[in-house]
Amino acid sequence: MATTAIFERAVIVACAADEKKKKPKLGFFEDFMIGGVAAAVSKTAAAPIERVKLLIQNQGEMMKQGRLSHPYAGIGDCFRRTIADEGFGSLWRGNLANVLRYFPTQALNLAFKEHIKKLFNVKKDQGYAKWFVANMASGGIAGALSLCFVYPLDYARTRLANDAKSVAKGSAAERQFKGLGDCLSKTYKSDGFIGLYRGFAVSCVGIIVYRGCYFGFFDSLKPVVLTGSLEKNFLASFLLGWAVTIAAGLASYPLDTVRRRMMMTSGQAVKYSSSFDAFNQIVRKEGTGALFKGAGANILRGVAGAGVLSGFDKIKELYIDWRVASV
């Protein structure tokens, strides 16, 4: 079991070379590499459940476009139909774009977070509430800034994951896109630059809400929850990270649904006029529940997010200890 292996590796505890010795701070490049590698590995491991999440989340748009014959009955049904129609390897469709997107996104988030936090210059002794808000703001701003650079890859990942072979009866089972380059090229030719950034505004709002909770809650709750015997416990850190990921994901999920449904209209004849129009149409035609389709799969996908947070924290700690020992 992959989960068992993760927990077995998570039990490894870092050895402090000298607890009293002041540990050096990591440079930008070091933060970038540690965060990026942890992100790439965790996203690849979670790629199958993430694709299922995207398929369930966007099935309404896919049926409108004639790309899906009937709704998925749930996570299990989506897995079964995807494997039957496209093969087991198709569960990783779009993963290259996801890794290329996630590597700089997560690495920049983790690297810039500390620098942005310094701009607020808020200490815990100045008041817990003020310190907590500063943590949320720093994480949110870092996420929004990195999104500006990688949004086309985020768009391509969404379109490739939802480019299913299962189509309406009587149609040929073929895909819209051959791969990452073809997806970006076709979108640019049909919709121009704006097609690659459709849904960007609501994405910025969503990323601030998500990353604000993701980093803010973890950084703020870590010194409160991970104390005493739990301070060096990887499993406790992992579970805290997972809980934070679930909370952040649910808080921002409706915004995520709106932005991805807007992405799905690039290259199509009918588009939403704005994020508000998309929200209203989805709720009016499909019900409020449509905004949360795929949320269950998203919670399972949260294992990857928790692994990134706790993994980055532990690898960073080990690396700093090695730096101290080598001085």
N, C-alpha and C positions, 0 to 999 in steps of 0.2 A: 504493500500500500504506500502511495506517494506521501500521504499525510503522515503516516507512521514514521517514514524516513525523515520528514521535515522536523517532527518533534524530537526524534533521536538526535539529530544534528543540533537542535536548539538547546539541548541540555549542556553543551560545551560551555564552560564558564571561563571568562578571561582571567588571566593571572596578572595582578598588578605588580610591576617591578618595584615600585616604591610609592606607597599611598601618600606619603607626606611630600613627595617631590612634586613641584608644579609641572603639570603636563603641558606640552606645547600645543598650540592651536594649529589645526590643519589649514593648508593653503587652499586657494580656489580650485586648482587642478586636482588636488587630492580629494576634496569633497566631490567634485564632478565625477571622477572615475569610480569611486566607491559607490556613490548613489546610482550612477548609470548602470554599472555591472549588476548590482543587486536588482535593479528594476527590470533589466532585460531578461534575466534568468526567471524571475518570478512571473513576468507576463507570459513568457513562452510556456511555462508550466500550467498557467491558468487559461491559455488560449481557447481550448475547447468550450469551457463553460462561458467564456466571454462571448464567443461567437453565438452560442445558443441564446445568451441574454439579448444580443443585438437583433437576432432573428425574431424573437418573441416580441421585443419592444417595438420593432418597426413593421410587424406583419400587416398592420392596417394599411400602411402606405404601399407595401408590396402587392397586396390584393387589388388595390386601386389601379396599379400599373399592370396587372395581369401577370405578375411574377410569382404569385403563390395561389394555388387552387382553392385551399380552404385553411382556416385558422389552425394553429397548433393547440393541442389539448393541454399542453403543459411542458415542463422541462424534459421529461422522459420521452414524450411523443416527438418533441423537436429533435432530440438526439437521434432517435430511431429513424425518423424520416430523412434527416440530413445524411446519415450514414448510408441508408438504403438508396437514396437518390444520387449521392455524390461520392461516396466512399469514405472510409475512416480518416484518411489524410485531409479531407476537406474541412475537418474541424479546426485546422490551423490556417484556413484561407484568410488572407489579410494580416497574418501575424508579422510578416516582414515589415509592412507599413506600421504596424503597432509597435514593434521593437524600435524601428527608426524614429518613430514619434515619441515613444515613451522614454527612450534613453536620454535625449536632451531635455525633455520636459521634466522628468523626475530629478535628473541630475542637476538641472538649473534651479529647480525648486529647492532642493536640499542645500545647494551651494549658496544661492542668493538669500535664502531664508535668514541666515545668521547676519549677513551684511545689512539686510533691510531692517532686521530687528534692532540693530545698533542705531539706526536712524531715529527710532522712537525713544531710545535711551531710557527705558522704563525698568526699574529694579523692583524685585518682589517686595522689598521693604517699603516701597512707596504706596503699597496697597494692592491686595490680591486682585481685585476687580480690574484695576487699571493695567496691571501686568498681564492679566488674562486677555483683555481686549487687544493689547499690543501684540501678543502672540498670534491671535486670530488674524489681525490686520496684516502682519508681516507674512504669514503663510498665504493669505489670499492675494496680496499684491504680487508675491513671487510667482504664484500660479498663473495669474492674469498676464504678467509680462512674458513668461515663457510661451504661453498660448499664442501670442502674436507671431512667433517664429515658426511654430510647428502645426498651425491649423490645417494647411493643405494635406498634411499627412494624416491628421485626425479625420478629415473628410474622406480621404481615400480608404482608410481603414474601415470606416463605417460602410461605404459603398461596396467594397470588396466582400466584407463579411455578409452583407445582405444580398449579394449577387448569387442567389440560389438557382439551381437547375430545375427545381420543382416549379412547374408553370401550369397555367390554366389548360384544361383539357383541349386537345386538338392542336396545341402549339408545340413547336420543336423545342426540345430541352437544350437550350444553349445559354451561355452567359452573356452579360452586357460587356464585360471587360476581360481582357486577356491577362492583366496584371496591374501592378502599381503604376508603371509609366503610361500604359494605355488608359487607365482611369483618369489620371491627371490631364493627359493630352486631350481626350474626348470631351472632358468637362470644360476645359479652357476653350476649345473650338466652338462648343455649343453655347456656353454661357459667359465666356470671358473670365477675367480675374475674379469677378464677384461670385462666380459659380463655385470657386474653390473656398470662398469665405462665407458661404450662405449659412446663416445661423450664428455668425460670429458674435454679434451683440449679446444675445441671450447666453451664449457660451461664456462670455466674460463674467456675466452676473453669476452663472452657475459655478464657474471655477472659483470665484471669490467665496461663495457660500461653502462649496465643498472643501477647498483647500484651507479656508479659514477654520472650519471645524476640524479638518484632518490634522493639520499641524497645531492649531491652537489648543484643542482639547488634549492632544497627546503631550505636548510640551508642558501644559498647565497641570494635567493630572498625574504625569509621570512622577514628579517629586512628592506628590501627595500619596499616591497608591504604591509605587515601587520603592518602599522604604524597608529598613531592617533586613530581614532574611530574603525579601523579594527584590532587593535592590539589584542583585547580580543574576537574578533568575530570568533566563531567556524565555521560558514558557510564559511567565507572568507578563513579560514585555510583549510577547507575541499576542496573547489574549487581549491585552489592553489595546494594542494596535488594531486588532480585528474588531473590537467593540467600537472603537473610534471610527473605523472605516465604515461600518454598518450605519452608524448614526449619521455620519456625513453624507453617505450615499442616499439614504432615505430622505434627508432634508433637501437635497438638491435634485432628486430623481425626476420630478415633473419637468424641471428646466432642461434636464438632459434629454428627456423624451421629445420635448418641443424642438430642441436644436437638431437632434438627429432626424426627426421627421422632416425638418426644413432641408437638411442636407440631401435627403432622398429625392427632393423635387428638382435638383439641378439636372439639366438635360431633358426635363419633362415639359410638356406643353402648359400644364396647370401648376402654378406655384402659389405659396402663401404670400400675402402682401407684407406680412410682418410677423414677428414672434407672437404678438397679441392675437393676430388673425389665426395663426396656427393653433394656439391654445384654445381659442373659442371654437374653432371648427372641430377639433379633436373631442372636446368635451360635449359639444352639441350633437355630433354624429355618432360618437362611440361611447360616450359616458366618461365620468371622472376616472373610473377604474383604468381606462386606457392609458392614462398618464403614468400608471404604476406597473404596466405590463413588463415582465422581465425582472421585477424587483427581487423576486425570490432567487433567481439565478445570480443577480447582482450581489446578494448577500454571500453566496458561495464564492463568488469571484473576489470578495473582500479578503479572502485568505492571502491573495497575492499582495494586496495593499498593506496588510498587517505584516507580511514577511518583509516588505521593503522597509517599513519604518523600524521594526525591531532588528532586522538584519543589518540595516545601515548603522543603527546605534551600536550593535555588538561588534561589527567589523571595524567601525571607527574606533571603538574602545581598544580592541586588540591591536590595531595599527598604532595608536598613540602609545600603548604600553611598549610595543616593539621599538618605537622611536626613542622612548625614555631609556630603555635598556641598552640601546646602541650608542647613546651619547657618552 
